[in-house]
Amino acid sequence: MDDENKNSTNGLDKTEKETPAKIYEAIFKVMKDIKPIKKDKKFDKQSIKFRSIDDIYNALNPIMTKHGLVIIPSVTSAIREDRKAGTGTNMIYTVLTVEFTLYATDGSHIKATTVGEASDTGDKASSKAMSSALKYLCMQIFMIPTGESKSNEPPPPESPPTNEKPPCCVECGVIFEPCEFNGKQYSAVDAYHIAIQTRGKPVCKTCHEKEQNKS
């Protein structure tokens, strides 16, 4: 075997083989530099907020240029239908499956596929569907945040106050303990409420028996 073949593997020389692909580093750098894009656009006559494709372009173009990253689209399938809107207007409904290839400056690349849907009364349905596919590709690949607060999320469960008195008998003051009732284990708090349900008030077994004997 000659020296040329010894120093090569599958057409790559030793230096090329050990050099990591730049595509993943480029994507990571874009993710690191991208700033939140708020949902500040609204559909006509609707309160639904969204981020437009122009917002995505404006935010990503300088960052992708800086880090040497490009996106090449390729439509792999297209579905077009004629539909009528609620007002009776003829609409062209289009669904495009688009395969995107992201390239770094060294030629290394990855592929990702998204689907875009859109409708239009004229000749813009396909371009809208392309924009939709690209928009969601970018949002998912680069994990573009919205910068919105978490006010819409349910609040975490509150911890019980540490200064609350433990559940105890109203007659003698003894603290209720975990117990077994009808074959099930219950906590001290459960035992307190079971006493109310079965004895009419939160009293311990001893006090309840004393009251029963008096009567």
PyMOL commands that set and color helices and strands:
alter all, ss='L'
color gray80, all
select helices_A, chain A and resi 3-6+14-18+22-33+53-66+125-141+188-199+205-214
alter helices_A, ss='H'
color red, helices_A
select strands_A, chain A and resi 8-9+12-13+41-42+49-50+69-84+90-104+109-120+179-181+184-186
alter strands_A, ss='S'
color yellow, strands_A
deselect
rebuild
show_as cartoon
